[in-house]
């Protein structure tokens, strides 16, 4: 295998022409023919996986050969890659992509693996797995390294989509109950650590079923998406907005006094209930809101949500009475 790699390294690199000689099984020096070199080059260039061969000296690991698959993936020609440090096309992202960890292992002559983020020439990024293997001369010295890559972009995108579905509502893109529970535990820990308060706000859309029945489920879905967007616009970045059921939303508002919570609830109600045009239908939403506050109403999520639910139904009853008095 090392003989093949050593031969292949000649394709772009005059600096390694000494590698054309290797010992056969009988111990005699063999010089590969031009036909053999041409064959090995076709093998490497036709390989479906991106491949680099780089120098093995401690002073530098410059590219001496890049196959066509690597050129396509990086968006760079062999000329653009040749004689440049191989790490120059990879981004350093803390805890995610660090080419230096692979470099260290290569300097020590070890085989190593890593997940890296490649900067393509057009500015896009692709994720790859990389395996680096040393190429040794007859006396055991490392002369080059061969790096074989596998494009992980689609795999990572699929995994991220699965994670997004696990923690986000597919219709609105808001947090779902799983993510809300996680955020609640974090908020609870912070509140206890800093002796602060936070609020769990429950919002329910009044008459949502009537809207669905009258205008259709497409309009109902658009209404929920619009309400979710309006709720996001009402709160701070550190707050959480979640959809936990058909027309039920929960907001987790941290570091809120009773007064600031009341002001926020009024703002939310006014914002959500502004008229909107959805698929040619004029809709004026109505909502009811209840609040559960930590620590006065409870110390766990279910207790605070139940307190907010009680407040919501009081709000709904008050609204029904007000509507009856107007009749």
VOBA-1610 file (N, C-alpha, C; in pm, whole numbers, padded with zeros to 5 digits, always signed):
BEGIN
Unk+00084-00121+00000Unk+00000+00000+00000Unk+00086+00125+00000Unk+00197+00125+00086Unk+00284+00241+00091Unk+00351+00268-00042Unk+00381+00160-00117Unk+00442+00177-00249Unk+00349+00250-00342Unk+00220+00211-00336Unk+00121+00275-00422Unk+00110+00422-00388Unk+00104+00454-00261Unk+00092+00593-00219Unk+00213+00673-00258Unk+00331+00613-00238Unk+00453+00684-00273Unk+00459+00715-00421Unk+00417+00618-00503Unk+00413+00642-00647Unk+00314+00752-00681Unk+00197+00744-00619Unk+00092+00838-00653Unk+00131+00981-00617Unk+00211+00996-00514Unk+00252+01129-00472Unk+00331+01202-00579Unk+00383+01131-00678Unk+00460+01193-00784Unk+00376+01274-00880Unk+00247+01252-00882Unk+00164+01310-00987Unk+00173+01461-00993Unk+00186+01526-00876Unk+00189+01671-00875Unk+00315+01726-00809Unk+00404+01639-00760Unk+00505+01688-00668Unk+00647+01652-00707Unk+00719+01741-00776Unk+00859+01715-00805Unk+00940+01698-00677Unk+00895+01759-00566Unk+00971+01755-00441Unk+00983+01615-00385Unk+00902+01521-00431Unk+00908+01386-00375Unk+00951+01284-00481Unk+01029+01331-00577Unk+01065+01238-00684Unk+01150+01123-00634Unk+01214+01139-00515Unk+01290+01028-00460Unk+01203+00910-00426Unk+01075+00929-00417Unk+00984+00821-00381Unk+00958+00725-00496Unk+01010+00755-00614Unk+00979+00665-00725Unk+01047+00530-00707Unk+01146+00523-00620Unk+01213+00396-00599Unk+01157+00329-00474Unk+01132+00198-00484Unk+01093+00123-00365Unk+01149-00018-00377Unk+01156-00085-00267Unk+01212-00220-00266Unk+01103-00321-00294Unk+01129-00413-00385Unk+01034-00522-00405Unk+01060-00631-00302Unk+00987-00742-00313Unk+00997-00849-00213Unk+01137-00911-00209Unk+01209-00897-00317Unk+01344-00955-00321Unk+01448-00859-00267Unk+01406-00736-00236Unk+01500-00638-00182Unk+01570-00556-00287Unk+01533-00569-00413Unk+01595-00491-00519Unk+01513-00365-00545Unk+01582-00263-00597Unk+01517-00136-00624Unk+01436-00146-00752Unk+01311-00099-00744Unk+01224-00102-00862Unk+01179+00041-00892Unk+01188+00082-01016Unk+01141+00213-01058Unk+01014+00195-01139Unk+00901+00253-01096Unk+00776+00233-01168Unk+00781+00297-01306Unk+00721+00232-01401Unk+00718+00284-01538Unk+00619+00398-01549Unk+00626+00473-01658Unk+00530+00583-01680Unk+00389+00528-01693Unk+00377+00406-01748Unk+00246+00345-01760Unk+00185+00315-01624Unk+00270+00267-01530Unk+00223+00241-01395Unk+00179+00369-01327Unk+00259+00475-01342Unk+00224+00604-01281Unk+00092+00655-01337Unk+00076+00640-01468Unk-00049+00684-01530Unk-00168+00605-01476Unk-00148+00475-01458Unk-00255+00391-01404Unk-00292+00434-01262Unk-00191+00451-01176Unk-00219+00489-01038Unk-00283+00627-01030Unk-00246+00716-01119Unk-00308+00847-01119Unk-00455+00837-01157Unk-00487+00753-01256Unk-00628+00735-01293Unk-00707+00676-01178Unk-00646+00581-01106Unk-00712+00521-00990Unk-00747+00629-00888Unk-00651+00714-00856Unk-00672+00818-00755Unk-00773+00922-00804Unk-00762+00963-00930Unk-00852+01066-00981Unk-00994+01013-00998Unk-01008+00885-01024Unk-01142+00827-01040Unk-01203+00784-00907Unk-01125+00791-00800Unk-01178+00751-00669Unk-01293+00843-00631Unk-01404+00789-00580Unk-01519+00874-00547Unk-01497+00960-00423Unk-01403+00920-00336Unk-01381+00997-00213Unk-01270+01101-00235Unk-01285+01219-00176Unk-01181+01321-00187Unk-01052+01276-00117Unk-00938+01296-00182Unk-00809+01252-00130Unk-00706+01363-00145Unk-00625+01382-00040Unk-00509+01470-00044Unk-00385+01390-00007Unk-00273+01424-00069Unk-00144+01377-00023Unk-00063+01500+00013Unk-00010+01502+00133Unk+00062+01620+00181Unk+00199+01578+00229Unk+00288+01677+00242Unk+00422+01650+00288Unk+00424+01599+00431Unk+00529+01528+00465Unk+00538+01467+00597Unk+00637+01533+00688Unk+00703+01640+00645Unk+00806+01703+00728Unk+00743+01782+00841Unk+00817+01799+00947Unk+00768+01875+01061Unk+00758+02023+01028Unk+00831+02067+00925Unk+00828+02209+00889Unk+00701+02249+00816Unk+00632+02152+00757Unk+00512+02187+00683Unk+00443+02065+00627Unk+00314+02081+00603Unk+00234+01973+00547Unk+00161+02028+00424Unk+00239+02074+00329Unk+00181+02133+00209Unk+00124+02025+00118Unk+00025+02065+00040Unk-00041+01972-00052Unk+00052+01941-00168Unk+00071+01813-00196Unk+00148+01773-00314Unk+00058+01706-00418Unk-00062+01667-00377Unk-00155+01606-00472Unk-00297+01616-00417Unk-00389+01652-00505Unk-00532+01655-00471Unk-00607+01587-00584Unk-00684+01485-00553Unk-00756+01417-00661Unk-00877+01499-00706Unk-00939+01455-00813Unk-01047+01535-00871Unk-01166+01548-00777Unk-01194+01445-00697Unk-01306+01453-00603Unk-01281+01562-00500Unk-01156+01576-00453Unk-01126+01683-00357Unk-01137+01819-00424Unk-01091+01828-00548Unk-01101+01956-00619Unk-01247+01998-00635Unk-01333+01901-00667Unk-01476+01934-00682Unk-01536+01978-00548Unk-01502+01905-00442Unk-01561+01936-00312Unk-01515+02072-00261Unk-01389+02102-00278Unk-01335+02228-00227Unk-01363+02346-00319Unk-01393+02316-00447Unk-01414+02423-00544Unk-01284+02485-00592Unk-01172+02418-00567Unk-01041+02471-00604Unk-00971+02375-00700Unk-00889+02431-00786Unk-00814+02350-00880Unk-00691+02292-00812Unk-00629+02193-00877Unk-00505+02134-00824Unk-00396+02240-00813Unk-00394+02333-00910Unk-00294+02440-00907Unk-00314+02529-00785Unk-00441+02560-00752Unk-00469+02646-00636Unk-00436+02577-00504Unk-00444+02447-00501Unk-00419+02373-00378Unk-00271+02339-00358Unk-00200+02317-00468Unk-00063+02268-00462Unk+00028+02365-00388Unk+00112+02308-00298Unk+00214+02382-00223Unk+00156+02473-00116Unk+00026+02459-00086Unk-00034+02531+00025Unk-00060+02434+00141Unk-00050+02486+00263Unk-00080+02402+00379Unk-00223+02350+00367Unk-00239+02221+00388Unk-00370+02159+00366Unk-00476+02216+00459Unk-00436+02268+00576Unk-00535+02320+00671Unk-00594+02454+00627Unk-00537+02516+00524Unk-00583+02649+00484Unk-00726+02649+00431Unk-00777+02532+00392Unk-00914+02527+00339Unk-01014+02481+00444Unk-00968+02469+00569Unk-01057+02422+00676Unk-01074+02529+00782Unk-01197+02540+00833Unk-01228+02639+00934Unk-01201+02583+01073Unk-01159+02671+01164Unk-01141+02632+01303Unk-01264+02679+01381Unk-01344+02585+01426Unk-01466+02614+01502Unk-01452+02546+01637Unk-01442+02622+01747Unk-01420+02562+01878Unk-01516+02446+01907Unk-01460+02335+01953Unk-01533+02214+01993Unk-01603+02144+01878Unk-01585+02194+01755Unk-01651+02128+01641Unk-01553+02092+01529Unk-01466+02186+01494Unk-01374+02162+01381Unk-01240+02226+01414Unk-01138+02143+01438Unk-01005+02194+01472Unk-00899+02112+01399Unk-00854+02162+01282Unk-00756+02086+01203Unk-00625+02061+01279Unk-00594+02145+01378Unk-00466+02131+01447Unk-00456+01999+01523Unk-00569+01945+01568Unk-00565+01817+01639Unk-00519+01706+01545Unk-00560+01715+01419Unk-00516+01617+01320Unk-00370+01640+01284Unk-00331+01768+01276Unk-00193+01801+01244Unk-00095+01743+01346Unk-00130+01757+01474Unk-00041+01708+01579Unk-00016+01559+01564Unk-00125+01483+01543Unk-00111+01339+01525Unk-00026+01307+01402Unk-00043+01386+01296Unk+00034+01363+01174Unk+00182+01392+01199Unk+00213+01499+01273Unk+00353+01529+01306Unk+00417+01414+01381Unk+00338+01345+01463Unk+00390+01234+01542Unk+00388+01102+01466Unk+00346+01107+01339Unk+00349+00989+01255Unk+00240+00888+01287Unk+00129+00936+01342Unk+00020+00846+01380Unk-00098+00859+01284Unk-00176+00752+01275Unk-00303+00762+01202Unk-00403+00833+01291Unk-00487+00918+01232Unk-00580+00996+01313Unk-00708+01023+01234Unk-00815+01050+01309Unk-00944+01082+01249Unk-00997+01210+01310Unk-01075+01283+01232Unk-01136+01406+01283Unk-01253+01444+01196Unk-01343+01524+01253Unk-01452+01585+01177Unk-01416+01731+01157Unk-01418+01776+01031Unk-01373+01911+00998Unk-01476+01984+00913Unk-01464+02116+00918Unk-01551+02202+00837Unk-01467+02266+00727Unk-01501+02236+00602Unk-01424+02288+00488Unk-01487+02416+00435Unk-01400+02516+00410Unk-01444+02638+00342Unk-01429+02619+00192Unk-01540+02615+00122Unk-01532+02604-00023Unk-01493+02739-00082Unk-01447+02738-00204Unk-01400+02861-00267Unk-01512+02964-00280Unk-01638+02918-00297Unk-01750+03011-00313Unk-01801+03066-00180Unk-01734+03029-00069Unk-01773+03081+00062Unk-01865+02989+00141Unk-01913+02882+00077Unk-01998+02787+00148Unk-01912+02697+00238Unk-01981+02627+00328Unk-01912+02537+00418Unk-01969+02396+00403Unk-01882+02298+00406Unk-01925+02158+00406Unk-01851+02086+00518Unk-01919+01990+00579Unk-01859+01911+00686Unk-01808+01779+00629Unk-01689+01740+00674Unk-01628+01616+00626Unk-01567+01539+00742Unk-01563+01408+00727Unk-01480+01327+00816Unk-01346+01309+00746Unk-01238+01309+00822Unk-01105+01296+00764Unk-01028+01186+00836Unk-00960+01104+00756Unk-00870+01001+00810Unk-00732+01028+00751Unk-00633+01049+00839Unk-00496+01076+00796Unk-00409+00956+00828Unk-00333+00910+00728Unk-00244+00795+00748Unk-00104+00832+00701Unk-00002+00794+00778Unk+00136+00825+00736Unk+00184+00733+00624Unk+00267+00786+00538Unk+00335+00709+00434Unk+00483+00703+00471Unk+00537+00585+00486Unk+00674+00571+00535Unk+00769+00520+00426Unk+00892+00561+00439Unk+00997+00511+00349Unk+01045+00375+00399Unk+01142+00316+00326Unk+01192+00185+00364Unk+01252+00182+00503Unk+01308+00297+00550Unk+01369+00300+00682Unk+01271+00341+00791Unk+01141+00353+00755Unk+01039+00383+00854Unk+01010+00531+00875Unk+01085+00619+00807Unk+01061+00762+00822Unk+00934+00803+00748Unk+00860+00896+00808Unk+00737+00945+00745Unk+00774+01044+00636Unk+00738+01011+00513Unk+00767+01100+00400Unk+00646+01184+00359Unk+00526+01129+00376Unk+00404+01198+00336Unk+00287+01150+00424Unk+00176+01215+00408Unk+00052+01171+00470Unk-00055+01167+00362Unk-00141+01068+00370Unk-00255+01064+00280Unk-00380+01089+00364Unk-00462+01181+00320Unk-00586+01215+00388Unk-00703+01179+00300Unk-00793+01101+00354Unk-00912+01058+00281Unk-01033+01119+00352Unk-01122+01180+00274Unk-01235+01255+00329Unk-01368+01192+00287Unk-01467+01218+00370Unk-01604+01177+00338Unk-01696+01293+00368Unk-01777+01333+00270Unk-01867+01447+00286Unk-01980+01411+00384Unk-01987+01486+00494Unk-02088+01461+00597Unk-02203+01561+00593Unk-02203+01651+00495Unk-02299+01762+00495Unk-02443+01713+00501Unk-02478+01619+00416Unk-02617+01571+00415Unk-02650+01496+00543Unk-02554+01419+00594Unk-02578+01347+00719Unk-02602+01443+00834Unk-02521+01549+00840Unk-02540+01649+00949Unk-02671+01722+00932Unk-02706+01754+00806Unk-02833+01823+00783Unk-02950+01736+00824Unk-02944+01608+00793Unk-03051+01516+00833Unk-03060+01504+00985Unk-02941+01496+01050Unk-02941+01485+01196Unk-02996+01612+01260Unk-02957+01728+01207Unk-03007+01854+01260Unk-03158+01866+01242Unk-03208+01815+01128Unk-03351+01820+01104Unk-03425+01730+01203Unk-03368+01613+01232Unk-03430+01524+01331Unk-03429+01589+01469Unk-03318+01655+01503Unk-03312+01723+01632Unk-03411+01838+01637Unk-03423+01910+01524Unk-03518+02021+01521Unk-03661+01971+01542Unk-03694+01860+01477Unk-03828+01805+01493Unk-03852+01756+01635Unk-03745+01709+01699Unk-03759+01657+01836Unk-03785+01769+01936Unk-03741+01891+01904Unk-03750+01999+02001Unk-03828+02121+01952Unk-03885+02114+01832Unk-03958+02228+01779Unk-04091+02185+01719Unk-04187+02273+01729Unk-04318+02250+01670Unk-04305+02258+01518Unk-04348+02156+01444Unk-04327+02157+01298Unk-04405+02266+01225Unk-04517+02311+01281Unk-04598+02411+01212Unk-04542+02551+01230Unk-04514+02589+01354Unk-04475+02727+01384Unk-04325+02747+01397Unk-04251+02637+01416Unk-04108+02650+01440Unk-04075+02689+01583Unk-04177+02706+01667Unk-04153+02739+01806Unk-04103+02617+01884Unk-04058+02641+02006Unk-04021+02529+02093Unk-04143+02441+02117Unk-04119+02309+02129Unk-04229+02220+02168Unk-04216+02190+02318Unk-04296+02098+02368Unk-04296+02073+02512Unk-04160+02019+02559Unk-04094+01937+02477Unk-03963+01885+02517Unk-03863+01996+02543Unk-03854+02090+02447Unk-03760+02200+02463Unk-03805+02294+02574Unk-03936+02313+02587Unk-03988+02399+02694Unk-03950+02343+02831Unk-03964+02212+02849Unk-03927+02150+02976Unk-03779+02172+03007Unk-03696+02159+02904Unk-03552+02180+02921Unk-03522+02325+02959Unk-03586+02419+02889Unk-03565+02561+02920Unk-03617+02595+03059Unk-03726+02531+03099Unk-03781+02557+03232Unk-03680+02515+03339Unk-03620+02398+03325Unk-03523+02351+03424Unk-03405+02446+03433Unk-03362+02500+03318Unk-03252+02597+03320Unk-03294+02725+03389Unk-03417+02773+03359Unk-03466+02895+03422Unk-03481+02876+03572Unk-03529+02759+03612Unk-03547+02729+03754Unk-03413+02731+03827Unk-03312+02670+03766Unk-03179+02668+03828Unk-03124+02810+03842Unk-03142+02892+03739Unk-03092+03030+03746Unk-03167+03110+03852Unk-03298+03092+03859Unk-03378+03166+03957Unk-03338+03129+04099Unk-03314+03003+04124Unk-03272+02962+04259Unk-03132+03011+04291Unk-03046+03011+04191Unk-02908+03053+04213Unk-02900+03203+04242Unk-02983+03281+04171Unk-02977+03427+04185Unk-03092+03484+04269Unk-03171+03396+04329Unk-03284+03437+04411Unk-03375+03534+04334Unk-03412+03493+04212Unk-03496+03576+04126Unk-03627+03504+04094Unk-03711+03569+04017Unk-03841+03512+03983Unk-03854+03500+03832Unk-03951+03419+03790Unk-03986+03413+03648Unk-04133+03375+03638Unk-04186+03389+03516Unk-04328+03364+03496Unk-04350+03264+03383Unk-04451+03179+03403Unk-04501+03089+03299Unk-04635+03145+03253Unk-04641+03186+03128Unk-04761+03249+03072Unk-04827+03152+02974Unk-04954+03125+02996Unk-05031+03035+02909Unk-05130+03117+02829Unk-05128+03102+02696Unk-05217+03177+02608Unk-05299+03079+02526Unk-05430+03104+02520Unk-05522+03019+02445Unk-05600+03107+02347Unk-05614+03059+02222Unk-05688+03136+02122Unk-05838+03109+02136Unk-05916+03214+02158Unk-06061+03200+02167Unk-06121+03180+02028Unk-06214+03088+02017Unk-06288+03070+01891Unk-06206+03012+01778Unk-06095+02944+01811Unk-06010+02891+01704Unk-06084+02785+01622Unk-06163+02703+01689Unk-06237+02599+01618Unk-06335+02660+01518Unk-06398+02771+01557Unk-06491+02837+01465Unk-06419+02891+01342Unk-06298+02942+01363Unk-06218+02992+01250Unk-06184+02877+01157Unk-06143+02764+01215Unk-06113+02646+01133Unk-06235+02600+01054Unk-06351+02596+01121Unk-06474+02549+01055Unk-06520+02645+00946Unk-06503+02773+00971Unk-06556+02873+00876Unk-06461+02895+00758Unk-06333+02905+00786Unk-06238+02944+00681Unk-06150+02828+00632Unk-06151+02718+00705Unk-06069+02603+00664Unk-05942+02591+00746Unk-05887+02470+00746Unk-05768+02443+00827Unk-05644+02515+00776Unk-05639+02545+00647Unk-05524+02620+00594Unk-05515+02757+00659Unk-05630+02823+00670Unk-05634+02955+00734Unk-05602+02940+00883Unk-05655+02836+00946Unk-05624+02811+01087Unk-05476+02792+01111Unk-05409+02718+01021Unk-05265+02698+01035Unk-05189+02829+01018Unk-05231+02910+00922Unk-05166+03039+00901Unk-05185+03129+01022Unk-05302+03121+01085Unk-05328+03199+01206Unk-05232+03159+01317Unk-05214+03030+01337Unk-05123+02984+01442Unk-04979+03028+01414Unk-04937+03022+01288Unk-04802+03065+01254Unk-04785+03215+01276Unk-04889+03291+01242Unk-04882+03436+01261Unk-04880+03472+01409Unk-04962+03404+01489Unk-04963+03428+01634Unk-04826+03393+01693Unk-04769+03280+01651Unk-04637+03242+01700Unk-04532+03347+01669Unk-04535+03401+01547Unk-04439+03506+01508Unk-04460+03632+01591Unk-04586+03668+01617Unk-04614+03787+01698Unk-04565+03769+01841Unk-04582+03649+01894Unk-04536+03623+02031Unk-04384+03633+02039Unk-04315+03581+01939Unk-04168+03592+01938Unk-04125+03737+01938Unk-04199+03822+01862Unk-04163+03963+01853Unk-04187+04036+01985Unk-04273+03982+02070Unk-04308+04050+02196Unk-04202+04030+02304Unk-04129+03920+02298Unk-04043+03884+02410Unk-03897+03910+02379Unk-03814+03896+02482Unk-03670+03913+02466Unk-03607+03784+02411Unk-03483+03796+02369Unk-03415+03680+02310Unk-03400+03567+02411Unk-03380+03601+02539Unk-03359+03496+02640Unk-03488+03428+02684Unk-03603+03483+02647Unk-03731+03422+02682Unk-03763+03310+02583Unk-03857+03224+02621Unk-03894+03109+02538Unk-04041+03116+02503Unk-04072+03092+02375Unk-04210+03082+02328Unk-04229+02941+02275Unk-04333+02873+02323Unk-04358+02735+02283Unk-04504+02716+02246Unk-04528+02621+02156Unk-04665+02576+02127Unk-04676+02435+02183Unk-04771+02415+02275Unk-04780+02286+02343Unk-04906+02208+02306Unk-04992+02268+02225Unk-05115+02200+02185Unk-05176+02274+02069Unk-05296+02233+02028Unk-05361+02291+01911Unk-05351+02443+01903Unk-05414+02513+01997Unk-05410+02659+01995Unk-05359+02714+02127Unk-05275+02636+02194Unk-05219+02677+02323Unk-05070+02709+02309Unk-05033+02824+02363Unk-04894+02869+02362Unk-04850+02895+02505Unk-04722+02869+02531Unk-04664+02898+02662Unk-04542+02988+02642Unk-04533+03090+02727Unk-04417+03179+02726Unk-04347+03167+02860Unk-04216+03151+02856Unk-04134+03145+02976Unk-04057+03275+02984Unk-04095+03361+03081Unk-04038+03495+03092Unk-03951+03501+03216Unk-03821+03517+03195Unk-03729+03517+03309Unk-03707+03658+03363Unk-03668+03659+03495Unk-03635+03785+03564Unk-03744+03890+03547Unk-03867+03852+03578Unk-03980+03942+03564Unk-04045+03968+03700Unk-04062+04095+03734Unk-04137+04132+03853Unk-04285+04120+03823Unk-04371+04120+03926Unk-04516+04116+03900Unk-04562+04229+03810Unk-04503+04348+03828Unk-04543+04463+03747Unk-04500+04447+03601Unk-04376+04402+03582Unk-04328+04387+03443Unk-04401+04271+03374Unk-04436+04169+03449Unk-04513+04059+03391Unk-04650+04107+03346Unk-04718+04187+03430Unk-04850+04239+03394Unk-04841+04326+03269Unk-04736+04409+03262Unk-04719+04494+03143Unk-04694+04409+03020Unk-04614+04301+03035Unk-04586+04214+02922Unk-04713+04141+02875Unk-04797+04097+02970Unk-04921+04029+02934Unk-05012+04121+02853Unk-05021+04248+02896Unk-05102+04344+02820Unk-05047+04364+02679Unk-04916+04373+02669Unk-04854+04391+02537Unk-04880+04270+02448Unk-04867+04151+02506Unk-04891+04029+02429Unk-05034+04025+02378Unk-05129+04053+02466Unk-05270+04049+02428Unk-05301+04148+02316Unk-05250+04269+02330Unk-05276+04373+02228Unk-05212+04334+02094Unk-05094+04277+02098Unk-05024+04240+01975Unk-05092+04124+01904Unk-05126+04021+01981Unk-05187+03901+01923Unk-05323+03932+01862Unk-05397+04024+01922Unk-05536+04046+01881Unk-05552+04152+01773Unk-05441+04195+01713Unk-05452+04286+01599Unk-05503+04207+01477Unk-05585+04275+01396Unk-05643+04211+01278Unk-05534+04168+01181Unk-05563+04062+01106Unk-05467+04013+01007Unk-05543+03962+00884Unk-05474+03964+00772Unk-05530+03913+00647Unk-05460+03784+00613Unk-05537+03674+00613Unk-05480+03542+00589Unk-05552+03476+00472Unk-05477+03455+00363Unk-05534+03391+00244Unk-05663+03457+00200Unk-05663+03591+00203Unk-05779+03668+00159Unk-05888+03681+00263Unk-05868+03628+00384Unk-05969+03634+00490Unk-05923+03731+00599Unk-06011+03824+00635Unk-05980+03917+00745Unk-06016+03849+00877Unk-05916+03835+00963Unk-05934+03767+01091Unk-05893+03862+01203Unk-05976+03871+01305Unk-05940+03944+01427Unk-05935+03843+01541Unk-05815+03797+01578Unk-05805+03692+01679Unk-05845+03743+01818Unk-05885+03652+01901Unk-05911+03680+02042Unk-05837+03577+02125Unk-05792+03618+02242Unk-05713+03527+02325Unk-05743+03549+02472Unk-05707+03448+02552Unk-05711+03458+02697Unk-05576+03416+02751Unk-05536+03480+02861Unk-05403+03458+02914Unk-05410+03433+03064Unk-05329+03338+03111Unk-05312+03312+03253Unk-05164+03307+03287Unk-05131+03337+03413Unk-04991+03347+03454Unk-04967+03265+03581Unk-04858+03192+03582Unk-04809+03125+03703Unk-04670+03178+03733Unk-04647+03221+03858Unk-04519+03285+03891Unk-04439+03199+03988Unk-04311+03188+03961Unk-04219+03123+04054Unk-04161+03229+04146Unk-04158+03209+04279Unk-04195+03087+04351Unk-04334+03090+04416Unk-04407+03201+04398Unk-04530+03217+04475Unk-04639+03116+04435Unk-04639+03074+04308Unk-04743+02981+04262Unk-04696+02837+04252Unk-04569+02812+04278Unk-04519+02675+04270Unk-04372+02670+04236Unk-04314+02550+04247Unk-04172+02534+04223Unk-04138+02434+04115Unk-04239+02385+04043Unk-04213+02293+03931Unk-04303+02331+03814Unk-04270+02276+03698Unk-04337+02320+03576Unk-04486+02290+03577Unk-04524+02169+03614Unk-04665+02131+03609Unk-04749+02216+03704Unk-04695+02246+03822Unk-04768+02329+03918Unk-04786+02470+03866Unk-04680+02526+03809Unk-04690+02662+03755Unk-04782+02667+03634Unk-04779+02562+03550Unk-04867+02558+03434Unk-05012+02547+03478Unk-05036+02471+03584Unk-05172+02456+03636Unk-05221+02590+03692Unk-05133+02664+03759Unk-05170+02797+03809Unk-05203+02891+03693Unk-05124+02882+03586Unk-05150+02965+03468Unk-05282+02924+03403Unk-05311+02795+03403Unk-05436+02745+03345Unk-05557+02796+03422Unk-05546+02799+03555Unk-05655+02853+03637Unk-05677+03000+03603Unk-05567+03075+03592Unk-05579+03216+03557Unk-05637+03236+03419Unk-05605+03147+03326Unk-05657+03157+03190Unk-05809+03140+03189Unk-05858+03041+03262Unk-06003+03018+03262Unk-06078+03128+03336Unk-06013+03189+03435Unk-06074+03307+03497Unk-06084+03420+03395Unk-05977+03437+03317Unk-05977+03540+03213Unk-06084+03512+03109Unk-06098+03384+03072Unk-06199+03347+02973Unk-06340+03371+03026Unk-06363+03337+03154Unk-06495+03360+03214Unk-06527+03509+03221Unk-06427+03589+03257Unk-06449+03734+03263Unk-06482+03790+03125Unk-06418+03736+03023Unk-06444+03784+02887Unk-06585+03745+02843Unk-06628+03623+02878Unk-06764+03582+02842Unk-06867+03672+02911Unk-06845+03703+03039Unk-06938+03790+03112Unk-06943+03930+03050Unk-06826+03980+03010Unk-06822+04112+02948Unk-06897+04111+02816Unk-06883+04005+02738Unk-06954+03996+02611Unk-07105+03988+02633Unk-07147+03916+02739Unk-07290+03903+02769Unk-07350+04038+02810Unk-07274+04118+02883Unk-07325+04247+02926Unk-07343+04344+02809Unk-07260+04320+02703Unk-07271+04407+02587Unk-07390+04373+02499Unk-07443+04252+02518Unk-07556+04208+02433Unk-07685+04277+02477
//
